[in-house]
Amino acid sequence: MHFYVLTLFPDMILHALEESIIGRAKQKGLLTVEAVNIRDYTHDRHQKTDDYPYGGGAGMVMQAQPIYDAYRSIVQRIGSRPRTVYLTPQGSVFSQSDAKELAQEAHLILLCGHYEGVDERVLEEIVTDYISIGDYVLTGGELPAMVLVDAISRMVPGVLTNADSGESESLEGSLLEYPQYTRPYEWNGKKAPDVLLSGDHAKIESWRREQSIRRTKRNRPDLLKKADLTIKEKAVYGVHDGMKGAETGASPEAENKN
Ligand code: SAM
């Protein structure tokens, strides 16, 4: 899969994606991440890429022309108009299912805004998806773009090896993941749950499932509505269709007792 990040700060993108799983996937040729410097496409002799907002108000607005030309340079090279995401707090909030869906694309352009944002006319011309990474405002789109590259890349076949497999991960099937433990058996006076050392795979699976449901009920009751639970599980954990988050929240103490 090929990512093209349209940015005023290409070094931010490139340095952050050299390490660990994403860095390895790039070396294996499963991914490419190209940071396209919008400033390289300005016609301004001082390399300016922003200007004052029409109508007044604070801050600056990124101009349409350099962004459009940077976009067109990619389109011309690859011979098609790929899906193009504008990272914006005004977009729909990014989810694991979006990551899976976007991982089907061969090419993806990510546009990072700055200052007060981007001239609306170029957004209308090139953007197919408006995505936010959460209900808060950041100074620029680079961190959100990196969040998308990371989450989407993990869904590209071959990127996760067995060692970092995401099969039973949080949000798969709308449940959070169960708690994890590793050696030593006892740390700081706390023992790892004995069931995990029992070698009984059925019991381990059932303990993990129970923990996942309890944890989701406690931390993210909103997700439980969508979770794939059996009728028995719904009865045991007090989950009923149409319930509201607040009705289901169990206290952490309640979870720990179980
Ligand atoms: N004036 C804009 C507004 O109210 O929608 C916010 C601009 S913000 C200071 C600058 C840039 O950061 C945005 O253009 C966007 O690319 C990025 N950004 C900020 N918060 C974001 C978020 N929650 N998700 C995705 N991108 C975000």
Boltz pocket constraint, residues with backbone or C-beta under 6 A from the ligand:
constraints:
  - pocket:
      binder: B
      contacts: [[A, 86], [A, 87], [A, 88], [A, 89], [A, 90], [A, 111], [A, 112], [A, 113], [A, 114], [A, 115], [A, 116], [A, 117], [A, 118], [A, 131], [A, 132], [A, 133], [A, 134], [A, 135], [A, 136], [A, 137], [A, 138], [A, 139], [A, 140], [A, 141], [A, 142], [A, 144]]
      max_distance: 6.0
